[in-house]
């Protein structure tokens, strides 16, 4: 049959066993040959693939090497454009090495990370890349990752270091990113700068907060307690950024650093609802440099996360693990880059404005925090 289909016996085996890595045209040719020879594909028992590192069989033969197969990619919901960008970069790199990526997206009310992992393990994936998963949540039990390692499944964790998990981590320097943004606003003359970030149970949010506090004290000369008042923890997303910006505007901020680009767009919306101009009355800095963010109104100044370099590091580490060469159990940290566009400008001399409704006599508003 292999001769009739003009393919190797190994290719025939992969088609019969439903394994990936065979071109559609080749697969159709093999199936056509199967029909000509009268074989019943559905009735053929599936031969198990040899395990990694298998010893010679009873006949003294060494089983053939396991061909590249499936790799899982577990991501949060894809509403933040940086996550699809990460997924695309990882999938392209995996495909270039002969692997078929399986994208598993966590949706509200959908499968949990643990349920998605179980589905991937059942499909005999060769490894898993976790993007902003439970490893970044300090309230989650990290034992799930030790259990996964015990099952022989290699994995790499992106965005969020957890010292209780023994694995390769790939992260951007969130601390440096926020400090960079604050320094930019300070150079433009801003002295009342706030931070809008995500829930503090997440490691990236904590690091952004720490970077902001260090910059507010070191660059702006604020007392630590005063700097803490200028941090608003809310939900990542446009709505969260809008809520945070409303609170920070009530505290008299003329510049806001945001934990994501969608949050920054929410901050712009909050300013415009109050009749304020961006950047004339409020300067806004985002984070990630998501696709199309340069075409917003105004084009968003943001801190660019090196998505391609991080994806390459994650895939490289995972392939080393799959190949039996464990990489160092540490965090590989990548430096971000400030991209200045139209949402930041110098402080106007006439920036003084009426205090927004809902503020107290001290200029403070009730801060809304979503956990």
C-alpha angles and dihedrals in degrees: 000000000000089000092048091051091042093232137110125270088246091058091049089051092051091051093047092050095046094241122158127240098075121113115243093241091051092047091052091050092052092047090049090053089050090056092049091052092048096238119157105229094184091054097049113108113239113243112223117244114245113258121247111277094012118180122231114289127244091274091056094251122133109229114242118266115272109257120232109279138161130343121190124223113196114195139167118250110304099235090109104074092218091070095058087046090054092045092050092049093048094046093050092051093047092049089051088060094048098261126131111225120219111204113210114186123193111224129185106273091007134105117321124234091258091051092049091049091051090052091050093049090050088055090054096241116189092223146337135235114205116203115196091335134155089294086077093052110089090199093059125093109251092200089093089073094050088051090052091051090050088059090058098250114138117217143176126209122218125196113012129048121224117187090200092065121076103214143099112281128198119197144157117238098259092175092056092043094060093042088053091052093048091049090053093052091045090054088055090057101261116145101166103064127161136195124226110192142151133271112311095230087078118085096224090052091050092049092050090051091050091049091050094049092049091050095045091052098038101037104026098034095233123154113251094247092049091051091051090057088061095060116094116188113200139135122309108248141065095292092049091050091050092053093046094047091051090056094045093048086054087057090055099256117166093184131039128193113203131205094226140013094251089054089052091053088052089052090053089051091050091051094050092048086061093048093254126141125232115244096001096065102012131027117209130195123192133195132234103027089238120200113285092011089118088065099056122111103283101016104251124249104219146159109254117225111210095240098169094047091047092048091050091051092049094048092044092052092047093050090051089052092047090049091056098255105115114211125219115291096236143101120274106208123201125201119238127220130226113234111195117207136145105305096078130062142149122291114269118231090227095048092119108116141167115286111259117253115269096040125124126236090268092059093255126128130199106272115225113214124187117198 
